[in-house]
């Protein structure tokens, strides 16, 4: 299972630095997690200040 970023994302970028596999990239309106590369570690979810990241 991969993690996903909801529309609540404020594009602060705090999740990007926490991802150990580098699967988070900036999209048009929010950051996006590459589901195929996600290791499902949850580090990004813990770093998100608005709780926009959850397990799929």
C-alpha positions in Angstrom: 0.0 0.0 0.0 1.3 3.4 -0.9 0.6 6.7 0.9 -1.4 9.4 -0.9 -1.6 13.2 -0.5 -5.0 14.8 -0.4 -6.2 18.1 -1.7 -5.5 19.5 1.8 -1.8 19.8 0.8 -0.5 23.3 1.2 2.7 22.6 -0.9 5.1 23.4 1.9 7.5 20.6 0.9 8.1 19.3 4.4 7.3 15.7 3.2 9.8 15.7 0.4 12.9 15.8 2.7 11.5 13.0 4.9 11.0 10.5 2.1 13.8 7.9 2.1 13.1 6.7 -1.4 12.5 10.1 -3.1 9.1 9.3 -4.4 7.4 12.7 -3.7 7.4 15.3 -6.4 5.7 18.7 -6.9 2.5 18.6 -8.9 0.4 21.5 -10.2 -1.8 22.0 -7.1 -0.2 19.6 -4.5 2.7 17.2 -4.0 2.3 13.8 -5.5 3.6 10.4 -4.3 4.7 7.8 -6.9 2.7 4.8 -5.8 5.2 2.4 -7.5 8.2 3.8 -5.6 6.6 4.4 -2.2 8.0 2.2 0.5 4.9 2.8 2.7 7.2 3.9 5.6 4.9 6.8 6.7 7.8 9.2 7.3 6.1 11.8 5.0 2.8 11.6 6.9 4.5 12.4 10.2 6.2 15.4 8.6 3.0 16.9 7.1 1.8 19.9 9.2 -1.8 19.7 7.9 -2.3 15.9 8.0 -2.8 15.7 4.2 -1.0 12.4 3.8 -2.5 9.0 4.6 -2.2 5.3 3.7 -4.2 4.5 0.6 
